[in-house]
Amino acid sequence: MTGISISVVVPTFNRKDMLSRALLSIFSQSLEPFEVIVVDNGSNDNTQEMLRNEFPQVRLLLEPEKGVSRARNKGIYEATGEWIAFLDSDDEWQPDKLKLQTREILGSEHMISHTDELWYRNGVRVNPKNIHKKSGGYIFDRCLELCCISPSSVMVKKTLFDDIGYFDENLPACEDYDMWLRVCSKYPILFVDKPLTIKHGGHGDQLSKKYWGMDRFRVAAIEKIIKSEKLTGTQKEAAKQKLQEKLKILIDGAQKRLNEEAVSIYSKKLDELCYLNKL
């Protein structure tokens, strides 16, 4: 199979053993990528030594500034392939992931594709709920509810980032939710309906365990895209409705935690949104 060059970008921080598993899945691909870039976010667990000894073919980039967005952005910027495939260092791919996804891409005019997934939590296979069911096409409305595209399943043409922008380094979490909102507001998504990506969860360093109230960051992403003035009228109304729902959830959660400051902040945002909707 020819006609496409793929740069694989793997951000990592202190995940030496999981990173090794991820890289083994990359180098076991039936379609060899053009290059494999690991962006180390300042690991102190001998990650760099392991890479030099076990995976000398990897292109290692050092990024001392913490954050997965900063690491992914560095990988995107430095990548020389026409297409970029992301793989988080705690996930892995099925052996035919790149080959089958590339075949679908070459038969279409899409700029971005994702695949179905298998989920494991603490090593045990789990079945995702219906709300997490993957799909393709114009899926902006679905992306408002939750992050319905996993970075580890994505292949994207590098030039798309010139149009949409890079990952938001100011968001400590839900940076992927923010990215796919921006992408899906403009581009259709090619969905490969095969579980070619294996996601592993349950370990303590996941961002979803590090931060309370993940909807805080989704609210910030929705506010940002509304203010961008890049949405259609229908998209903007859908975004406002979802923003209102998520603000109410945050207020309710803050009240239960007796967090008066958060109640005040999100109540004010909700009041402002309701006022604007009446104009």
N, C-alpha and C positions, 0 to 999 in steps of 0.2 A: 504494500500500500504506500503510495507516494503522494506528494502534493501538499504536505502540511508539516510544519516544524513546531514541536511542542516543548516549551520550557516548563518544567515542573518546579513550583515554588513551595518550599516547606518551611514555615516559621517554627521556631522551637525555643523553649526555655526550660532547662533542667528536666528533660525527659529522655535521658540517654537511652534507656531500655526500650521505651515506646518508639522513639525515633528510629532505632535499629529495625524494629518490626515494620514501620512505615516504609523505610528505604528498601528493605528486602522485597516488599510488595511492588515497589516501583521498578526495581531491577529484575523482577520476574515477569514484567509485562511482555505480552506477545508482540506488541508494537513498541519498539524502543523509542523513548523520548529523545529530543535533540540535546537537551541538557537538564541536569538536576541541580537546583539551587537550594541550599539550606541557609536560612538566615538565622543566626544564633543571637538571641536577645540578651546576651550576657550570662550564659550558663556558668555555674561553678561546680558541675558534677562530672567533669572530664568529658563533656560532650565533644569538644574539639579534638581531643586526643583520640576518642573512639572513631570519629569520622576519618581522621588522617590514617589510622591503622586499618580500619575495616572497610571504609568506603572512599578510597583516594580519588575515585572518579567524580565525586561530588564537588561542585563549585561552592565553597564555603564563604559566606559573607558575614561579617561581624557588625552588629548594630547595637551599640551600648544603650541607646535610648529604649527604655522599656515600652512594651505594648505590641500586641499582635498586629495592629493596623500599621504601625511604623515598620514592622518586619515585612509584612506582605507588600507594602508600598516600595520598600527597597528592592525586594525581589522583582516586582513588576518593572521598576525603572531599569534594573540591571539586565533583565531578561533579553535575550537576542532572538528567541523564537517568535514566530508569527502568532502563535496561540499560547495561552498560559493555562496550565492546570494546577489548581491548588490542592495540597494535601496537608491537613493539620497533622502534627507529629504524633498525636494519639490515635489516629485513624489508619486505615489501610485500604488497598484496592484489590478487587478480584483480578486474576491474571489477564483477562481480556478487556479490562475497563477502557484503556486508551484506544485499542483497536476498534471495538464496537462503537464507542462514542465518536471516534474520528470518521468511521464509515457513515454514520448518520449525518454528521456535519457536512461531509463532502457531498451528500445528496440533497442539501438544502442551502438556503441563503442566510441562515441564522448566524448571529454574532456571538451567541452564548447558548450553552447547553448544560443540563444537569441530568443525573441519573437517579434511579431508585436506590434504596439503601437497605442494608441489614443493620439492626441495632443490637448492641450488647451493653449490658449494665453490670459492672463488676464480674465480667466474664460469662454472664448468663444471657442467652438470647431473649429479647423482649419484642413484643409486637407493638408497633406504633398505633396510636388512636387514629380514628378516621380524620380528625382535624389535621393530622400530620401527613395525610395522603398527598403524594407528589403529583404534579400536573404540569402541562405546558401551555403555550399560547400567550395571550395577554392576561397576566395573572396579577395585575397591580392590586385589585381589590382583595385577593386572597393574602397578598403579602402584607396588607395593613394589619391583619389580625395577629400574625406571628411570623417568624422567620421560616419560610417554607422552602428555602433553598439552602443546602449545606455547602459551605466553601469546598469541602473535600470532594464533592461530586461534580464540581464545575469545570468546564473548559470554556474559555472566553478569548475572543480575538483581542490582541493587545491594543489595537487602535480604538476599541470601545472606551478605554479609560481616558483617552484624549478628549472624548465627547462628554462622558459622564463625570469624570473626576476619579480620584483615588479614594481609598478607605479613609474615613474621618478619624484622624489621630486624636481628636479631642473627646471622643466617646470612649470611656473605659470599658464598655461592654455594649453588646448589640450593634457593633460596627458592621456586621454582616447584614442585619436587618436594614440598617440605613442604606447600605450599598445596593441591596436588591430592590428596595423601594425606588431608588433613583433609576436603576436599570429598567425595572419592569414598568415604570411610568412611560417609557419610550419604546422599548424593544420587546418583541415576542421571544418566548423562551422555548428552546427545543428540548423536549423531555424524552430521555431514553428509558423506556419502561422495563428496565432490567436492574436487579439489585447488584450493581457493580461496585458500590462503595460500602465499606464496612466501618460503622461508627462505634467507637468505644466510649462509654460514659461511666460515671460513678466515682472517678478519682477526684481527690480533694482539690486539685489545682484548677478545675474548670471554673470559668468566669461565672457561670450560673450559680455556683456555690459560694463564690467570693463576695458577691454583691446582693443586698436585699432589694426587693422591688425592682425587678428588671424592667418593668413597664416605665420606670423613670426615663430610661435611655430611649425606649421606643417613642415616648412622648416627645423627647427632644428631637428625634429623627423626623417625626411627623410634623412638628412645628417648623422645622428647617425646610422641609420640602414644600410645605404650604407657602412659606415666605419666599421661596425661590421663584414663584410665578411661572414655573415650567409645567404645571399641571393643566390638563383640560378642565373645563368647568365641571364635568361629571366627576373626574378624579378628585378635584378639590373638595367637592361636597362630600364625597365618600371619606376623604381624609379627615375632614372636620368632624364628621359623625363618629369615626373611630377614635379621634382625639378626645372627644367628649366622653366616650365610654371609658377610655383608659384613665382619664383624669378622675372620674368618679370612683374607679377601682382603687387608685392611689390614695384618694381622700379617705375612703373606707378603711384601707389598710393602715394609714397613718393614725386614724382615730383609734383603731384597736390597739396600736402600739403606744398610744398617748403621746404621739409626736406632734405637738402643737405647731411647731415651725413648719413641718411638711404640710399639715392641714391648711395652714394659712397660705402657703405658696401655691398649692394646687387648687385651692378654692378660688384664689384670685385669678388664676389662669382660666378656670372654668367660667367664672363670671364674665371675664373679658371675651371669651369665645361665644358665650350665649348672647352677649350684647352685640357682637359683630354679626351673628347669625340673624339678628332681628333687623339689621340695617338694609 
